[in-house]
Every structure is written in structure tokens, then in C-alpha cells.
Amino acid sequence: MCEEVFEMVCSMDRRKIELQLVLQCAPTIAGLKTSNLLIVPKDLEDKVRLVLRHSGLLGYRLVYDKKRVVFLVFNRNMLMSYLAKAEVRDFLVKYGYRTDAFGGCLSFFQKRYEAYVHCRKDFPHEMGIFLGYPLQDVEGFIESGGDNFLLSGYWKVYSDEAKAQRLFEKFDIVKDDMVRMVSKGCSIKSIVSYYATDAIEKAV
């Protein structure tokens, strides 16, 4: 985050859902990433759902953690497509998932994550899959216990360091741009639409 945007964030209302969404979920809003976690105070849960309505993004509540609520904010088509990959399905089956139903996968992940948060059961390392991380990086993290990574940014990278570095830089850029847009009163729906149009124009 550049100094200009940091100062902008410091002067804004941190309880503003649009601001928290772009700070925590900018890559997903921009269509560069499948999903992100969003963590906000419990009393803002309904506001999250209201702000996401008609945006093209979904917010799936994972758990209430003390005074906070944790959402998985995701692009449905992107997440469904990723979970449908044969190698991803094979990975999830190892953790007890039935991969024939998208809703069932989300529900099973939610239960495993909730058990970790409230009962301190094993951490659900497949979370990386639901966050759209490359499978090789998820497997590398598990096998190395989080050590010996090539790069640490939005996640720990164990394969294709150069590609991940370029992607992380894009994530930073869109986050700064979105903070500026929110500061001017843009809605999440309009920001999603802007980036969707921008991606189409770049592809033409």
C-alpha cells in the first residue's frame, strides 16, 4: 500500500463495509482471485450481505469468532471451476470431501474450519484450495510445514515464484485503486462492474 493510500485509509471510517471489503478482498473483487476471507465485527454481518447483494460476489459465513464473523467472499463460477479440476478433487477427497456437490463442499469446509476455531481441532489446510491458491503451493505448505517457501506474500509460494510475484503486485495495485474509488463513494457493485469491463476491454 502506497503512502498516499495509507493516509487515505487512516482518515476513513474503518467500520465502513466497502472499505473493509477492498482492504481484505480486492483481488477477488477485481476478478484476479477466486476468493478471500473477510473478517468484520459481528454487528456488521447484515451490512456485509447488503453491500454484496447484486455485486456478483457471494459471502458465505464460516464462523463466529468471539466478537467477529468470518466470511468466505467468492466468485461462484471461479470457485466452482477450480473445485471441479480433477487434481483438486483428488486432493479434497483425501480430507473426507464428497466433491460431487459444490454446496456440500462449502458446508464441509465450514464445519472443519468451525471445529478448528472453537475446538482447536486440526487446521483445515484445504482452506488454501477454497481461497484459490495454486494446488502446488497448498501441497508444498503442508509437506514443509510452512517452511522453505520461495516467496511469502498473499500466501506462501512453493512453485512458479515469478508468476506469483507478478500476481501479488497486481493485487497491491488494485487494492490501492479500490481504496481511492471507495473514498469517492463508489459502491462494491460498481467497482466489480468496472473491473469486469476493464478485463473485457483488455481481452479485445
PEHU-V654760 format. One record per residue. N is the residue number from 0. RES is the residue in one letter. OMEGA is omega in radians with two decimals (999 if undefined). Layout:
n | res | omega
N | RES | OMEGA
N | RES | OMEGA
This chain:
n | res | omega
0 | M | -3.13
1 | C | -3.07
2 | E | -3.14
3 | E | -3.12
4 | V | 3.09
5 | F | 3.12
6 | E | 3.11
7 | M | -3.14
8 | V | -3.12
9 | C | -3.10
10 | S | -3.07
11 | M | 3.10
12 | D | -3.07
13 | R | 3.09
14 | R | 3.11
15 | K | -3.04
16 | I | 3.13
17 | E | 3.12
18 | L | 3.14
19 | Q | 3.11
20 | L | -3.12
21 | V | 3.10
22 | L | -3.05
23 | Q | -2.98
24 | C | -3.07
25 | A | -3.13
26 | P | 3.12
27 | T | 3.12
28 | I | -3.11
29 | A | -3.13
30 | G | -3.14
31 | L | -3.05
32 | K | -3.09
33 | T | -3.02
34 | S | 3.06
35 | N | 2.97
36 | L | 3.03
37 | L | -3.12
38 | I | -3.11
39 | V | 3.05
40 | P | -3.10
41 | K | -3.04
42 | D | 3.11
43 | L | -3.08
44 | E | -3.12
45 | D | 3.13
46 | K | 3.09
47 | V | -3.12
48 | R | 3.14
49 | L | -3.11
50 | V | -3.13
51 | L | -3.08
52 | R | 3.11
53 | H | 3.14
54 | S | -3.04
55 | G | 3.10
56 | L | 3.14
57 | L | 3.07
58 | G | -3.11
59 | Y | -3.11
60 | R | 3.13
61 | L | -3.06
62 | V | 2.91
63 | Y | -3.11
64 | D | -3.07
65 | K | -3.10
66 | K | -3.07
67 | R | 3.01
68 | V | -3.11
69 | V | 3.10
70 | F | 2.85
71 | L | 3.10
72 | V | -3.00
73 | F | 2.98
74 | N | -3.00
75 | R | -3.09
76 | N | 3.13
77 | M | -3.11
78 | L | 3.11
79 | M | -3.14
80 | S | -3.13
81 | Y | -3.14
82 | L | -3.12
83 | A | -3.14
84 | K | -3.05
85 | A | -3.09
86 | E | 3.10
87 | V | 3.09
88 | R | 3.14
89 | D | 3.12
90 | F | -3.08
91 | L | 3.13
92 | V | 3.13
93 | K | -3.11
94 | Y | 3.04
95 | G | -3.12
96 | Y | 2.88
97 | R | -2.95
98 | T | -3.11
99 | D | -3.12
100 | A | -3.11
101 | F | -3.14
102 | G | 3.12
103 | G | 3.10
104 | C | 3.13
105 | L | -3.11
106 | S | -3.13
107 | F | 3.08
108 | F | 3.14
109 | Q | -3.13
110 | K | 3.13
111 | R | 3.14
112 | Y | 3.11
113 | E | 3.12
114 | A | 3.11
115 | Y | -3.08
116 | V | -3.03
117 | H | -3.05
118 | C | -3.13
119 | R | 3.01
120 | K | -3.06
121 | D | 3.11
122 | F | -3.14
123 | P | -3.07
124 | H | 3.08
125 | E | 3.05
126 | M | 3.13
127 | G | 3.10
128 | I | -3.12
129 | F | 3.05
130 | L | 3.06
131 | G | 3.10
132 | Y | 3.06
133 | P | -3.10
134 | L | -3.13
135 | Q | 3.14
136 | D | 3.09
137 | V | 3.14
138 | E | 3.13
139 | G | 3.12
140 | F | -3.11
141 | I | -3.07
142 | E | -3.07
143 | S | -3.12
144 | G | 3.13
145 | G | 3.13
146 | D | 3.01
147 | N | 3.12
148 | F | 3.12
149 | L | -3.07
150 | L | 3.08
151 | S | 3.13
152 | G | 3.08
153 | Y | 2.94
154 | W | 3.11
155 | K | -3.00
156 | V | 3.13
157 | Y | 3.14
158 | S | 3.08
159 | D | -3.11
160 | E | -3.09
161 | A | 3.13
162 | K | -3.13
163 | A | 3.14
164 | Q | 3.12
165 | R | -3.14
166 | L | 3.13
167 | F | 3.11
168 | E | 3.08
169 | K | 3.12
170 | F | -3.13
171 | D | -3.11
172 | I | -3.10
173 | V | 3.09
174 | K | 3.12
175 | D | -3.13
176 | D | -3.12
177 | M | 3.07
178 | V | 3.11
179 | R | -3.13
180 | M | 3.12
181 | V | -3.14
182 | S | 3.12
183 | K | 3.08
184 | G | 3.13
185 | C | 3.08
186 | S | 3.08
187 | I | 3.12
188 | K | -3.12
189 | S | 3.11
190 | I | 3.08
191 | V | -3.14
192 | S | 3.13
193 | Y | -3.11
194 | Y | 3.08
195 | A | 3.11
196 | T | -3.14
197 | D | -3.14
198 | A | 3.14
199 | I | -3.11
200 | E | 3.13
201 | K | -3.10
202 | A | -3.11
203 | V | 999
